[in-house]
Amino acid sequence: MQIIKLRKYDVEAVLKFIILLGFSAFFLITLLTGKAQLYVHPRIIPFIMFAIVAMIVISGFTFFDIFKPHGNRVNLVPYLFFIVPLFVAFSLPAKSMDSSSLPVGDIKVGQQSVSTSKNVSGAKLPDNSGFTNNNTNNNLASPSNNAGSNSDSSLLGGKDSKNPTADLILQGDTIVIDDSNFVKLTMDIFTNTDKYIGKRIQVIGFVYKDPRLKDNEFVPARFMMACCTADMQPVGLLCQYPRASQLKKDSWVKVTGTINETEFEGQKIPLFQADNVVSADKPKNDYVYPY
């Protein structure tokens, strides 16, 4: 597909100028509105800022080429590979992922994907609160090591990689799992279940349901992002709650309960027995990060 180029202007330079400024504007808007973290890990943001500056500088040089026409025709086809994605980027609203974004069974249940060492030392856990529950068959969904790294230390992250329970947040006798320690403690509960049995846990997540689960089971899950939305996966405690079937899919809830142990598909896994589930506000940032 070709068009006649204007005599006094280089149409190809005009297209380059518009494309560069267009992408610069899109990235700048996502940063200013805080939507960039819906696409990439926060550690990528400095690189986006550098890219914005670089594209603006390059577009400045391209601007002067607009007034230096050469040739009579320009081929538009190569530029469609940039124009179409740019149009789509501005047209589609940015939104958080939910369970509808995942294929059935995408959440992993079981320890087959976890290989963190059992020898994890940590802060002293609170004494057993004494809560008991007659419900059984609770489960836990495990964060997979393939989300960003095959290294256990990188998944647990930073200076606390050998001591995930150093990040414990306690409210009385309850361990609070929040954005800052979600992946580390979920992994530690999964790989060191014995030291958490009988301990009370509180966690906020969205209601994730899967055909493999029973009517009284659900996952208060969070999406874990290692780099960008392409590697996103849901992780969280798969728990049992008598009124789980009444919980609205993708609604945000705060769950409090006690860790126990059960079997799921032939393997022993942590059992999160929920005794209290209430509505919760959606976090400012939906996602959690392994590092």
GUDODO-31090 format. One line per 5 residues: number of its first residue (from 1); their letters; for each residue x negated, y, z of N, C-alpha, C. Coordinates in steps of 0.02 Angstrom, whole numbers. Each point is the difference from the previous one (the first is absolute). Layout:
BEGIN
NUM) a) X/Y/Z/X/Y/Z/X/Y/Z ~ ...
This chain:
BEGIN
1) mqiik) -43/-59/0/43/59/0/-45/62/0 ~ 8/43/-50/-42/58/-6/42/63/-11 ~ -29/57/20/34/63/-13/-51/48/-29 ~ 25/52/-35/-43/51/-27/-25/45/56 ~ -66/11/4/-29/41/52/9/74/-17
6) lrkyd) 13/40/52/6/72/-10/-67/28/-24 ~ 3/51/-44/-61/27/-30/-47/30/51 ~ 27/41/46/-42/38/45/-14/-35/66 ~ 27/-58/10/-9/-35/63/-17/-72/-11 ~ -39/-27/47/-17/-71/-2/52/-37/42
11) veavl) 46/-33/-35/55/-35/35/-27/-54/46 ~ -53/-34/-20/-28/-52/42/-26/29/67 ~ -31/58/-4/-24/33/61/59/21/44 ~ 54/22/-31/60/19/38/27/-60/39 ~ 2/-58/-34/25/-61/33/-44/-20/59
16) kfiil) -65/3/-11/-47/-17/55/10/47/59 ~ 7/65/-15/9/50/52/64/-13/41 ~ 55/-16/-35/64/-12/33/-3/-64/42 ~ -31/-52/-27/-4/-64/35/-42/7/64 ~ -57/34/-5/-43/9/58/35/40/55
21) lgfsa) 31/56/-20/36/40/49/61/-37/27 ~ 32/-40/-42/58/-39/22/-17/-49/55 ~ -53/-39/-11/-21/-47/51/-26/36/63 ~ -35/55/-10/-23/40/58/60/23/41 ~ 51/24/-33/60/25/35/35/-57/37
26) fflit) 5/-59/-32/33/-56/32/-37/-22/63 ~ -66/-8/-5/-38/-20/59/2/52/55 ~ -2/64/-19/3/54/49/67/0/36 ~ 54/-9/-37/66/-2/30/7/-58/50 ~ -26/-58/-19/5/-58/44/-40/11/65
31) lltgk) -56/36/-6/-39/15/61/36/50/44 ~ 27/53/-30/32/53/38/64/-24/33 ~ 35/-46/-32/63/-25/28/-10/-60/46 ~ -62/-25/4/-14/-58/42/19/-66/-31 ~ 19/1/-65/22/-62/-33/-58/-42/-26
36) aqlyv) -60/27/4/-58/-37/-26/-8/-66/37 ~ 17/-2/66/-9/-61/38/52/-53/-16 ~ 49/17/-42/45/-51/-26/-33/-40/-56 ~ -54/27/-27/-34/-31/-56/-67/-31/20 ~ -38/34/43/-68/-22/14/-15/4/75
41) hprii) -53/-35/20/-26/2/68/-26/71/14 ~ 9/26/62/-24/67/16/-74/12/-16 ~ -41/-53/2/-71/9/-14/-13/16/-74 ~ 51/-10/-43/-7/15/-71/13/74/-15 ~ 34/34/46/21/69/-11/-58/47/-17
46) pfimf) -58/-4/34/-56/44/-19/-20/-8/-73 ~ 5/-62/-26/-17/-11/-71/52/32/-46 ~ 63/0/22/52/33/-39/-13/75/-3 ~ -20/29/57/-15/71/2/-58/17/-47 ~ -51/-43/-1/-56/10/-45/24/-4/-73
51) aivam) 44/-48/-14/25/-9/-69/40/62/-22 ~ 39/28/45/39/60/-17/-47/57/-20 ~ -51/12/40/-48/53/-15/-35/-13/-66 ~ -21/-63/-10/-35/-17/-62/43/11/-61 ~ 64/-21/3/44/9/-58/15/73/-14
56) ivisg) 6/40/52/11/72/-10/-60/32/-33 ~ -60/-19/22/-62/28/-30/-5/-21/-74 ~ 13/-64/-13/-3/-24/-70/52/34/-43 ~ 60/10/28/52/34/-39/-20/71/-16 ~ -39/32/45/-24/67/-13/-45/2/-62
61) ftffd) -45/-49/-6/-42/-3/-59/40/-16/-62 ~ 51/-44/8/42/-19/-56/40/60/-26 ~ 18/45/45/40/58/-20/-34/40/-55 ~ -66/8/4/-36/39/-50/-2/-36/-68 ~ 6/-66/1/1/-38/-63/65/9/-38
66) ifkph) 51/24/34/65/9/-33/-6/49/-58 ~ -44/48/7/-7/53/-51/-56/-15/-49 ~ -21/-64/-3/-50/-21/-48/27/-58/-41 ~ 48/15/-44/32/-54/-39/-49/-33/-48 ~ 10/-65/-12/-39/-35/-50/42/-57/-26
71) gnrvn) -4/-11/-65/41/-52/-31/71/25/-11 ~ 39/-38/-37/69/19/-16/53/-40/36 ~ -18/-59/24/51/-42/32/-28/-29/65 ~ 46/-21/44/-20/-32/62/45/-60/12 ~ -31/-54/23/36/-62/14/26/2/72
76) lvpyl) 65/-2/8/30/5/67/2/-66/38 ~ -6/-55/-35/9/-66/31/-44/-11/62 ~ -66/14/-3/-42/-11/59/23/40/61 ~ 30/59/-12/20/43/55/64/-24/33 ~ 38/-42/-35/61/-27/30/-16/-44/60
81) ffivp) -59/-30/1/-20/-42/56/-10/41/64 ~ -6/65/-7/-6/45/57/65/38/12 ~ 33/20/-53/60/40/5/58/-39/31 ~ 8/-63/-22/55/-41/26/-7/-14/75 ~ -59/-22/25/-7/-10/73/10/65/39
86) lfvaf) -22/56/-29/8/64/34/74/18/5 ~ 37/-12/-53/72/13/1/35/-45/51 ~ -19/-63/2/30/-48/48/-17/21/71 ~ -62/22/12/-21/19/67/43/57/28 ~ 16/49/-43/41/55/22/74/-18/4
91) slpak) 21/-50/-40/71/-17/-4/23/-45/57 ~ -43/-48/20/20/-48/51/-14/28/70 ~ 49/0/43/-10/25/69/-45/-47/40 ~ -43/29/41/-43/-41/43/42/-27/57 ~ -7/-64/15/38/-31/53/-40/-56/33
96) smdss) 15/-13/62/-34/-53/36/24/-68/-26 ~ -43/-49/6/18/-68/-18/47/-29/53 ~ 43/-46/-21/42/-37/47/1/-72/-22 ~ 39/-41/33/-1/-72/-14/24/-16/-70 ~ 39/44/-31/24/-13/-68/-57/5/-50
101) slpvg) -57/29/20/-57/7/-44/-41/-64/-5 ~ 18/-50/41/-40/-61/5/36/-60/-29 ~ -38/-47/-29/30/-63/-20/17/-41/61 ~ 48/-45/-7/21/-42/56/-59/-41/24 ~ -9/-2/67/-53/-40/29/-68/33/-1
106) dikvg) -4/65/-16/-65/33/-5/-32/9/68 ~ 41/2/53/-28/7/67/-26/-69/22 ~ -61/-2/26/-31/-63/17/16/-18/72 ~ 19/-62/10/14/-25/67/-45/-59/12 ~ -43/5/50/-46/-55/13/-71/24/3
111) qqsvs) -45/-43/25/-69/19/11/-45/-19/-58 ~ 28/-26/-55/-43/-22/-54/-41/56/-30 ~ 24/64/8/-36/55/-30/-42/38/50 ~ -5/-26/61/-36/36/52/-59/-42/23 ~ -59/30/3/-59/-37/22/-40/38/52
116) tsknv) 31/48/34/-35/39/50/-23/-46/57 ~ -59/14/25/-28/-41/54/45/0/62 ~ 4/-57/32/39/-6/62/-36/34/58 ~ -65/11/-6/-38/28/55/3/76/-1 ~ 59/26/14/9/72/2/10/22/72
121) sgakl) -46/39/25/7/25/69/38/65/-2 ~ 33/17/54/40/61/-2/18/25/69 ~ 38/54/1/23/29/62/47/-49/35 ~ 5/8/65/43/-44/39/73/12/-19 ~ 35/-54/-13/70/5/-18/43/6/63
126) pdnsg) 59/31/-7/43/7/58/26/-68/23 ~ 14/-6/64/27/-62/27/68/-15/-30 ~ 19/-64/0/64/-21/-26/57/37/35 ~ 44/28/-38/55/38/29/53/-45/30 ~ -3/-64/-15/49/-46/28/61/-9/-44
131) ftnnn) 3/37/-56/58/-7/-44/1/-68/-34 ~ 57/-32/0/8/-63/-36/59/6/-46 ~ -1/-40/-53/54/2/-49/11/-70/-25 ~ 61/-20/-7/15/-68/-22/-4/-10/-75 ~ -11/55/-38/-4/-6/-73/-65/-34/-19
136) tnnnl) 0/-36/-56/-60/-33/-24/-8/13/-74 ~ -54/-28/-28/-14/4/-71/-13/70/-26 ~ -35/40/40/-23/65/-25/-64/-10/-39 ~ -17/49/-41/-59/-5/-42/-36/66/-4 ~ -60/-2/-32/-37/62/-10/-27/0/-70
141) aspsn) 4/58/-34/-27/6/-67/-71/27/5 ~ -45/-33/-35/-71/16/7/-25/46/-53 ~ -42/51/17/-33/40/-50/-52/-42/-35 ~ 0/-1/-65/-45/-42/-38/-68/33/-10 ~ -53/-39/3/-66/28/-10/-11/26/-70
146) nagsn) 41/-19/-48/-12/22/-68/22/71/-11 ~ 24/34/51/19/70/-8/-60/44/12 ~ -44/3/-48/-54/48/2/-68/-31/13 ~ -3/-56/37/-65/-28/16/7/-72/23 ~ -51/-40/-15/-2/-68/24/-36/-5/67
151) sdssl) -22/57/24/-38/2/62/46/13/59 ~ -5/-41/52/41/10/60/-17/66/33 ~ -65/17/3/-21/61/33/28/61/-34 ~ 4/-1/-66/27/58/-35/75/5/9 ~ 33/-56/7/73/1/10/16/29/69
156) lggkd) -38/-21/50/12/26/67/-26/71/7 ~ -51/17/-38/-19/69/-8/-46/30/52 ~ -49/38/-26/-40/46/39/-32/-28/63 ~ -8/45/49/-35/-18/62/38/-50/42 ~ 65/-7/-12/40/-46/40/10/-67/-33
161) sknpt) -39/-14/-54/11/-61/-38/-11/-63/41 ~ -44/5/52/-12/-58/43/42/2/63 ~ 40/51/7/38/8/61/67/34/-15 ~ 45/-33/-38/63/32/-19/44/19/58 ~ -4/-38/56/43/17/57/-26/61/38
166) adlil) -57/28/-21/-22/63/30/48/56/-19 ~ 41/-12/-52/48/49/-23/68/-7/34 ~ 3/-39/53/64/-11/34/29/65/26 ~ 64/10/-12/38/55/29/52/-31/45 ~ -1/17/64/46/-31/47/51/50/26
171) qgdti) 62/-22/4/53/37/35/27/-47/53 ~ -26/9/61/17/-48/52/-32/-67/-16 ~ 41/-52/-6/-26/-67/-16/10/-17/-74 ~ 16/50/-41/15/-11/-71/-57/25/-44 ~ -22/-43/-46/-50/19/-49/36/34/-59
176) vidds) -20/62/-14/32/38/-54/-42/-5/-63 ~ 31/-26/-53/-32/-4/-65/24/58/-42 ~ -46/46/-18/19/58/-40/-42/4/-63 ~ 2/57/-34/-36/7/-63/-75/-12/8 ~ -28/22/56/-72/-2/8/-28/-70/12
181) nfvkl) 41/-45/26/-26/-67/16/41/-57/-29 ~ 45/16/-46/47/-49/-25/-35/-61/-30 ~ -45/12/-47/-34/-56/-34/-46/-38/47 ~ -38/36/40/-48/-32/45/35/-46/50 ~ 52/26/33/33/-40/51/43/-56/-29
186) tmdif) 31/13/-58/38/-54/-33/-46/-57/-17 ~ -59/16/-27/-50/-52/-15/-23/-36/63 ~ -12/38/52/-26/-30/62/53/-45/32 ~ 63/22/-1/53/-42/27/5/-65/-39 ~ -11/5/-65/7/-59/-43/-57/-49/9
191) tntdk) -60/26/11/-58/-44/4/-19/-17/72 ~ 26/36/48/-14/-13/71/66/-2/39 ~ 46/-41/-24/67/-1/29/1/-16/74 ~ -45/-45/21/2/-23/70/-5/57/50 ~ -43/50/-15/-9/53/50/58/50/0
196) yigkr) 45/-5/-50/58/45/-2/65/-34/22 ~ 0/-65/8/61/-35/20/25/27/67 ~ 64/17/2/30/28/60/-7/76/7 ~ -38/30/-46/-9/73/3/56/35/-38 ~ 21/58/25/53/39/-32/-30/45/-54
201) iqvig) 34/3/-56/-23/39/-58/55/47/-22 ~ -19/59/-21/48/47/-31/-28/23/-67 ~ 42/-2/-51/-23/17/-67/57/33/-39 ~ -18/46/-45/49/32/-44/-14/-23/-71 ~ 52/-19/-36/-8/-21/-69/66/1/-36
206) fvykd) -2/-12/-66/63/-4/-38/23/-72/-2 ~ 65/-10/-5/29/-67/1/-12/-34/-67 ~ -43/-51/3/-15/-40/-59/32/-68/8 ~ 38/-22/-51/32/-66/2/-22/-40/-60 ~ -2/-65/10/-25/-45/-52/45/-62/0
211) prlkd) 14/-28/-58/43/-60/-3/-27/-58/40 ~ -65/-1/14/-29/-55/38/16/5/75 ~ 23/58/21/13/11/71/71/-20/19 ~ 9/-14/64/66/-17/25/40/64/12 ~ 65/-9/13/43/58/9/-20/42/60
216) nefvp) -32/-31/49/-20/37/60/-73/21/-2 ~ -29/2/-60/-70/19/-7/-8/58/-49 ~ -48/43/13/-17/55/-46/-71/22/16 ~ -27/44/-40/-67/27/11/4/75/9 ~ -19/27/58/-9/73/5/-68/17/-31
221) arfmm) 1/13/-64/-62/2/-40/-24/70/-15 ~ -63/4/-19/-29/61/-27/-38/-19/-63 ~ -4/45/-47/-41/-12/-60/-72/19/15 ~ -45/-46/-14/-71/12/10/-32/17/-67 ~ -36/57/-1/-33/23/-61/-76/0/12
226) accta) -36/-38/-41/-73/-1/6/-31/53/-44 ~ 30/13/-58/-28/50/-46/55/43/-31 ~ 50/-34/-31/55/36/-33/62/-44/-1 ~ 53/23/-31/62/-37/-1/-6/-67/-36 ~ -51/-7/-43/-9/-63/-37/-17/-58/46
231) dmqpv) -31/14/58/-18/-55/46/43/-2/62 ~ 57/33/-2/44/3/58/30/-68/17 ~ 3/-16/64/34/-60/22/32/11/68 ~ 58/-31/13/33/9/65/-31/-45/52 ~ -11/27/59/-26/-40/56/41/16/62
236) gllcq) 1/-45/46/36/14/62/21/-63/36 ~ 26/9/59/24/-56/41/67/-24/-25 ~ 3/-62/-18/62/-31/-21/35/-25/64 ~ 55/29/16/30/-14/66/71/-27/-4 ~ 22/-26/55/67/-27/6/41/46/45
241) ypras) 60/14/-23/45/44/37/71/-24/-13 ~ 41/-11/52/67/-28/-9/43/38/-50 ~ -8/66/-4/41/40/-45/-39/24/-60 ~ -49/-38/-21/-42/18/-57/41/8/-64 ~ 51/-41/-8/42/3/-61/38/66/-5
246) qlkkd) 8/35/56/36/64/0/-45/59/-16 ~ -65/-11/-2/-47/54/-13/-1/16/-75 ~ 3/63/-16/1/21/-70/-70/-5/-30 ~ -4/-31/-58/-63/-9/-34/-33/68/-13 ~ -65/4/14/-41/60/-10/13/56/50
251) swvkv) 45/-11/48/10/50/53/-59/-5/49 ~ -15/56/32/-57/2/47/24/-14/71 ~ -36/-45/34/20/-21/67/-61/-2/46 ~ 14/8/64/-52/-11/51/17/-64/37 ~ -47/-46/-1/12/-67/28/-44/-11/61
256) tgtin) 30/-24/53/-38/-17/61/15/-73/17 ~ -51/-37/17/9/-70/16/-63/-32/27 ~ -1/-66/1/-55/-37/31/-31/-48/-51 ~ -66/-6/2/-35/-45/-45/1/-71/28 ~ 15/-47/-43/-1/-71/17/-31/-36/-60
261) etefe) 11/-64/-6/-29/-38/-55/51/-51/-25 ~ -1/-11/-66/45/-49/-29/-34/-30/-62 ~ 37/-40/-37/-25/-28/-62/41/26/-59 ~ -35/14/-54/33/22/-61/-33/-36/-58 ~ 40/-39/-36/-25/-38/-58/-62/-41/18
266) gqkip) 4/-32/59/-53/-48/19/-59/30/35 ~ -1/64/14/-57/29/34/23/43/59 ~ -42/4/51/16/40/58/-14/73/-15 ~ 48/42/18/-7/71/-10/30/38/60 ~ -18/64/8/30/38/55/75/7/-8
271) lfqad) 34/3/56/73/6/2/17/66/35 ~ 31/45/-35/19/65/31/74/-4/18 ~ 13/-9/64/68/-5/24/26/69/19 ~ 43/28/-42/24/68/11/59/1/48 ~ -4/41/51/57/7/46/33/68/-7
276) nvvsa) -32/45/-39/30/67/-9/-19/27/-68 ~ 50/17/-40/-11/29/-66/44/62/-6 ~ -30/58/-10/37/62/-7/-22/37/-62 ~ 42/45/-24/-17/40/-59/-60/45/16 ~ -41/13/-51/-58/43/8/-6/47/-59
281) dkpkn) -32/57/13/-12/47/-54/-54/-27/-46 ~ 7/15/-64/-50/-20/-48/-64/38/13 ~ -58/-35/3/-63/35/14/-16/51/-55 ~ -39/50/18/-20/50/-48/-37/-32/-58 ~ -42/-48/17/-36/-39/-51/23/-72/6
286) dyvyp) 32/-26/-52/28/-69/2/-54/-53/6 ~ -59/14/-25/-49/-53/-10/-52/-4/57 ~ -30/-59/7/-55/-10/47/-60/-24/-41 ~ -59/5/31/-62/-12/-37/-45/-48/38 ~ -35/-45/-35/-44/-48/34/-64/33/24
291) y) -17/60/-26/-59/37/22/8/72/-19
